[in-house]
Amino acid sequence: MKILMTGPNNDPAQSLGGIVTVINMILNNAPHTTDFFDRDLGTKNKTSTYLRKIKEFRRTLKNNTYDLIHFHFSFDNKSVIRDFMFLYLAKKKNIPLIVHFHGGVLAYQKSNSPLVKWILKAASQLIVLNEDEKESIQRLYNVSPEKVLILRNCIDLNEIPALESQAPTYNRIIYFGRLHMPKGLKEIVEALKTIKARQVPFKLDVYGSGPDQEWFLKALADNLGNSFEYKGVVWGAQKWHSLNDSDIFLLPSHGEGMPMALLEAMALGKSVVVSDVDAFKKVVVDNENGFLAQQRSSEDLARSLSTVLTNPAKQAEVGRKARATIEKEYSSDYYMKSLSSVYNSLLANAVR
C-alpha cells in the first residue's frame, strides 16, 4: 500500500498547530509507505507559490502510483478556495480520497458554495474530530452517516521527551495556543483579574501568537502585572518542557474541534481548566479529570480556577486521572489501528 498524504508544512518550526502534530504522528507511525506533499503557501509571493505548488502536485501524481490520497485541511471558506484545485487533481486520479477535516466553521455554518458541495461528494471518506462535527455535517449537507467517520486526535506517548520531574507549586497556569478572541482571551483577562483581587497567588505563562496578540498581552500586563509573562512561540521538545513546567492548563474557547495542546497537557498529568464546549466535554469530566467552566463566562472561569488553585490535593488527583484518560482513550496505537482499518476498507471497495 502506498499513500499520498497532503497538508500544511509539517515542520513544527515553521507551521504550528494541531494539524501538523496529527500529520507527523501519522507519518511517524504509518505501517505502510506514505509520501507527504506540503501545500503551504508561506507568507510572501503567495500567487506564484500557489501556481508552483499546483504544478508540483500534478507532477507528483503523474510520476508516482498511489493507492490512496489522504487530504488534511480546515473546513473553512479560505481553505476550500485555496485547496480546491489540489482536491480536483487528486480526484482525477480515480483512487480513494480521504478528506480529513480539522475543525472549521463550515462544519457548523452551512455553505451553499458549489465548491463545498463538490468536495463533500468527491470524498470517498470524510474524517472529523468529534460527534458534534459529524452530526452537524450530516444535517447541514445531507451526507450519509457511513461517509463521515469520527477519528479523535490522540497523543503518541512515545514521542514525549525525557522530562525532569517538577515539584508542583500548584499555581503555575499556562495558556498555550493561538492568540485569537474565540479562544476566550477576554474571559482569561477578566477571570484572572478577579482572582488577583482576591489575593490568590498564581503565575500565568502565555505561549503563542495570533491576530489579537497585541491586545491580549497589553490587557494581561495592565491587569496582572508581574503575575504574567509572555514566553513567545515554542515547539517540539521545548513545547513539552513548557507544559511540564506548569501546573494548570487553561483554554476557555468559545468552540473547538479537539486541540492537541489539551491532550498533551493531560498526558503530562496537568489539571486542565477549559470551557464547557461540546468537544471538551467529550474528554473532560468536570471535577474528575479536569474542570469545566461555562463558556463566555469570566465569572464561572474565575470560580473554576479558584477551585483548582486553592486545593492542591484535588489538583494532583485530577492530574492523575487526566493522564489515565489519555492512556486509555487517546493513544496513538488506537488511532493508527482505526486509520489503517479505514485505508483497508476503502482499498477493498475501490474500483480501479
C-alpha positions, 0 to 999 in steps of 0.5 A: 500500500502506498499513500499520498498524504497532503497538508500544511508544512509539517515542520513544527518550526515553521507551521504550528498547530494541531494539524501538523502534530496529527500529520507527523504522528501519522507519518511517524507511525504509518505501517505502510509507505506514505509520501507527504506533499506540503501545500503551504503557501508561506507568507510572501509571493503567495500567487506564484507559490500557489501556481508552483505548488499546483504544478508540483502536485500534478507532477507528483501524481503523474510520476508516482502510483498511489493507492490512496490520497489522504487530504488534511485541511480546515473546513473553512471558506479560505481553505476550500478556495485555496485547496480546491484545485489540489482536491480536483487533481487528486480526484482525477486520479480515480483512487480513494480520497480521504478528506480529513477535516480539522475543525472549521466553521463550515462544519457548523455554518452551512455553505451553499458554495458549489465548491463545498458541495463538490468536495463533500461528494468527491470524498470517498471518506470524510474524517472529523474530530468529534460527534458534534462535527459529524452530526452537524455535517450530516444535517447541514449537507445531507451526507450519509452517516457511513461517509463521515467517520469520527477519528479523535486526535490522540497523543503518541506517548512515545514521542514525549521527551525525557522530562525532569520531574517538577515539584508542583507549586500548584499555581503555575497556569499556562495558556498555550495556543493561538492568540485569537478572541474565540479562544476566550482571551477576554474571559482569561483577562477578566477571570484572572483579574478577579482572582488577583483581587482576591489575593490568590497567588498564581503565575500565568505563562502565555505561549503563542501568537495570533491576530489579537496578540497585541491586545491580549498581552497589553490587557494581561500586563495592565491587569496582572502585572508581574503575575504574567509573562509572555514566553513567545512561540515554542515547539517540539521538545521545548513545547513539552518542557513548557507544559511540564513546567506548569501546573494548570492548563487553561483554554476557555474557547468559545468552540473547538474541534479537539486541540492537541495542546489539551491532550498533551497537557493531560498526558503530562498529568496537568489539571486542565481548566477549559470551557464547557464546549461540546468537544471538551466535554467529550474528554473532560469530566468536570471535577474528575479529570479536569474542570469545566467552566461555562463558556463566555463566562469570566465569572464561572472561569474565575470560580473554576480556577479558584477551585483548582488553585486553592486545593492542591490535593484535588489538583494532583488527583485530577492530574492523575486521572487526566493522564489515565484518560489519555492512556486509555482513550487517546493513544496513538496505537488506537488511532493508527489501528482505526486509520489503517482499518479505514485505508483497508476498507476503502482499498477493498471497495475501490474500483480501479 
